[in-house]
């Protein structure tokens, strides 16, 4: 269901011409909230649009308003419900909204690995963001497996500070990967109910 939600949010972001970074923040808020609380399937769309409301207010110059998010869900949720969920998200995340996202990790890793990889070009197009997000996660897992070899057998140009950062990034990714795996197991056993039909019927 998370994959269906992210795919739908990509369409919403494209509909309102949001920045790609807004979408990545949105998905990050969703994942962080789900790692802290169990959310029923019928409330996932509410979580998605409420997170996007927060992300757009954080990142956009002219963010969509609450009424826009009610409309895009075919009025499945009221303004009060979206505002209440947004408040719950802010409290759960302790108002820590400027967290690094997938594309920032990619920029850091490619810099450390000294790879010629244009992250902005690959990750920047909003219509490809959902597909690229999945690719980025797979790439991070690959880097998590391969990066220790850089520490054991580093290139001559890798400084001590580079090695320190690399160890730090590996630790961050290890914890995040374990967090996601734990959440997927708990979601599979706890989530019940049917998904909102409005998620599959975006109003254009």
C-alpha positions, 0 to 999 in steps of 0.5 A: 500500500505504501507503494500505491500511496507514493505513486499517487502522491507523485501524480498529486505533486505533478498536478500542483507543480510542486518541487521534487524536493517537496515530494521527497520530504513528503515521503520522508515524513510518511516513513518517519511517522509510520516508524513511530505509529501504526496507521490503518490502510484507510488512513494512509491517504490522509497521512499522505496529503497531510504530510504533503501539506507540511512539506509544501509549506516548508519548501514551496513559495506558493504551497497548495492550501488545505482545500486543494488537498480536500479536492484532490482526495475527492473530499474524502477528508475534511479540512479539520481531519487534514489539519488534525493529522498534520498536527499529529505528524508535527508532534510525532516528528517533534517539529524536525522537518529539515531532515535529509532525503534520498537525493541528498544521500545520493549526492553525498555518496557519489561525492565520497565515491568520486563517481560522475553521476548527475543526481539533479538530472536523474532525480529532478523530474517530478514525473519520474520521481516515484520510479527514481525514488525506488531506484534510489532506495535500491542504490542505497542498499547496494552502497550499504553492502559495497561501502565497507570495502572502501573503508577496508581498501580505500583509494589513495585520494580518500582522506581520513575525514572522508573515511569518517563520513563514510562510516557515519553514512553506513551507520545511518543507512544501517539503522534506516534499513532496519527501521524500514524492515521492522515497519514492513513486518509490523505493517503486514501484521497490523494493517487492516481494512480497505484502501480509500477508493479516492486514492485511485480516482484522482480528480484532474 
